[in-house]
Amino acid sequence: MSRSKRMRSVVDLAENKEQAAARQMAESRKLLQAQEAKLEELNGYRKSYTETLRAADGTETDAIRLGDYRAFLDRLGTAITQQADLVKQAQDDCDAKRQAWFATRRRLKALTEVVKRYQSEENRLAERREQAETDEGYSARRSRD
């Protein structure tokens, strides 16, 4: 079996790894987008409740209700901080998966180039053999004549 054919199985394995890394990167990107959407939603809630609280400050609202609004905004602030941490973790994971995919992709390209080089060498050798056989046949015919 030729070197290029033996290397083909290595290339196939590298292709599978590259595709798996690409899928993992895509899943990580989806998770990041979902986490960012949750953070945006929480920020929207905070903005809405802050505006409601400001509007209530100008009117006669009982102290209990204002206290509830402020307590809720504090809890919302904590949730936003936690969600921002989750977004950061998802971003770091996404970056790591992208780097892993780039690494597998570079390896695949390198292996593919090696196989191409082997095939090119094999083709040159085959052409030389064919030319030598043709030359031998021509020499044999000339010596018979």
Secondary structure as a PSIPRED ss2 file (coil, helix, strand):
# PSIPRED VFORMAT (PSIPRED V4.0)

   1 M C   1.000  0.000  0.000
   2 S C   1.000  0.000  0.000
   3 R H   0.000  1.000  0.000
   4 S H   0.000  1.000  0.000
   5 K H   0.000  1.000  0.000
   6 R H   0.000  1.000  0.000
   7 M H   0.000  1.000  0.000
   8 R H   0.000  1.000  0.000
   9 S H   0.000  1.000  0.000
  10 V H   0.000  1.000  0.000
  11 V H   0.000  1.000  0.000
  12 D H   0.000  1.000  0.000
  13 L H   0.000  1.000  0.000
  14 A H   0.000  1.000  0.000
  15 E H   0.000  1.000  0.000
  16 N H   0.000  1.000  0.000
  17 K H   0.000  1.000  0.000
  18 E H   0.000  1.000  0.000
  19 Q H   0.000  1.000  0.000
  20 A H   0.000  1.000  0.000
  21 A H   0.000  1.000  0.000
  22 A H   0.000  1.000  0.000
  23 R H   0.000  1.000  0.000
  24 Q H   0.000  1.000  0.000
  25 M H   0.000  1.000  0.000
  26 A H   0.000  1.000  0.000
  27 E H   0.000  1.000  0.000
  28 S H   0.000  1.000  0.000
  29 R H   0.000  1.000  0.000
  30 K H   0.000  1.000  0.000
  31 L H   0.000  1.000  0.000
  32 L H   0.000  1.000  0.000
  33 Q H   0.000  1.000  0.000
  34 A H   0.000  1.000  0.000
  35 Q H   0.000  1.000  0.000
  36 E H   0.000  1.000  0.000
  37 A H   0.000  1.000  0.000
  38 K H   0.000  1.000  0.000
  39 L H   0.000  1.000  0.000
  40 E H   0.000  1.000  0.000
  41 E H   0.000  1.000  0.000
  42 L H   0.000  1.000  0.000
  43 N H   0.000  1.000  0.000
  44 G H   0.000  1.000  0.000
  45 Y H   0.000  1.000  0.000
  46 R H   0.000  1.000  0.000
  47 K H   0.000  1.000  0.000
  48 S H   0.000  1.000  0.000
  49 Y H   0.000  1.000  0.000
  50 T H   0.000  1.000  0.000
  51 E H   0.000  1.000  0.000
  52 T H   0.000  1.000  0.000
  53 L H   0.000  1.000  0.000
  54 R H   0.000  1.000  0.000
  55 A H   0.000  1.000  0.000
  56 A H   0.000  1.000  0.000
  57 D H   0.000  1.000  0.000
  58 G C   1.000  0.000  0.000
  59 T C   1.000  0.000  0.000
  60 E C   1.000  0.000  0.000
  61 T C   1.000  0.000  0.000
  62 D C   1.000  0.000  0.000
  63 A H   0.000  1.000  0.000
  64 I H   0.000  1.000  0.000
  65 R H   0.000  1.000  0.000
  66 L H   0.000  1.000  0.000
  67 G H   0.000  1.000  0.000
  68 D H   0.000  1.000  0.000
  69 Y H   0.000  1.000  0.000
  70 R H   0.000  1.000  0.000
  71 A H   0.000  1.000  0.000
  72 F H   0.000  1.000  0.000
  73 L H   0.000  1.000  0.000
  74 D H   0.000  1.000  0.000
  75 R H   0.000  1.000  0.000
  76 L H   0.000  1.000  0.000
  77 G H   0.000  1.000  0.000
  78 T H   0.000  1.000  0.000
  79 A H   0.000  1.000  0.000
  80 I H   0.000  1.000  0.000
  81 T H   0.000  1.000  0.000
  82 Q H   0.000  1.000  0.000
  83 Q H   0.000  1.000  0.000
  84 A H   0.000  1.000  0.000
  85 D H   0.000  1.000  0.000
  86 L H   0.000  1.000  0.000
  87 V H   0.000  1.000  0.000
  88 K H   0.000  1.000  0.000
  89 Q H   0.000  1.000  0.000
  90 A H   0.000  1.000  0.000
  91 Q H   0.000  1.000  0.000
  92 D H   0.000  1.000  0.000
  93 D H   0.000  1.000  0.000
  94 C H   0.000  1.000  0.000
  95 D H   0.000  1.000  0.000
  96 A H   0.000  1.000  0.000
  97 K H   0.000  1.000  0.000
  98 R H   0.000  1.000  0.000
  99 Q H   0.000  1.000  0.000
 100 A H   0.000  1.000  0.000
 101 W H   0.000  1.000  0.000
 102 F H   0.000  1.000  0.000
 103 A H   0.000  1.000  0.000
 104 T H   0.000  1.000  0.000
 105 R H   0.000  1.000  0.000
 106 R H   0.000  1.000  0.000
 107 R H   0.000  1.000  0.000
 108 L H   0.000  1.000  0.000
 109 K H   0.000  1.000  0.000
 110 A H   0.000  1.000  0.000
 111 L H   0.000  1.000  0.000
 112 T H   0.000  1.000  0.000
 113 E H   0.000  1.000  0.000
 114 V H   0.000  1.000  0.000
 115 V H   0.000  1.000  0.000
 116 K H   0.000  1.000  0.000
 117 R H   0.000  1.000  0.000
 118 Y H   0.000  1.000  0.000
 119 Q H   0.000  1.000  0.000
 120 S H   0.000  1.000  0.000
 121 E H   0.000  1.000  0.000
 122 E H   0.000  1.000  0.000
 123 N H   0.000  1.000  0.000
 124 R H   0.000  1.000  0.000
 125 L H   0.000  1.000  0.000
 126 A H   0.000  1.000  0.000
 127 E H   0.000  1.000  0.000
 128 R H   0.000  1.000  0.000
 129 R H   0.000  1.000  0.000
 130 E H   0.000  1.000  0.000
 131 Q H   0.000  1.000  0.000
 132 A H   0.000  1.000  0.000
 133 E H   0.000  1.000  0.000
 134 T H   0.000  1.000  0.000
 135 D H   0.000  1.000  0.000
 136 E H   0.000  1.000  0.000
 137 G H   0.000  1.000  0.000
 138 Y H   0.000  1.000  0.000
 139 S H   0.000  1.000  0.000
 140 A H   0.000  1.000  0.000
 141 R H   0.000  1.000  0.000
 142 R H   0.000  1.000  0.000
 143 S H   0.000  1.000  0.000
 144 R H   0.000  1.000  0.000
 145 D C   1.000  0.000  0.000
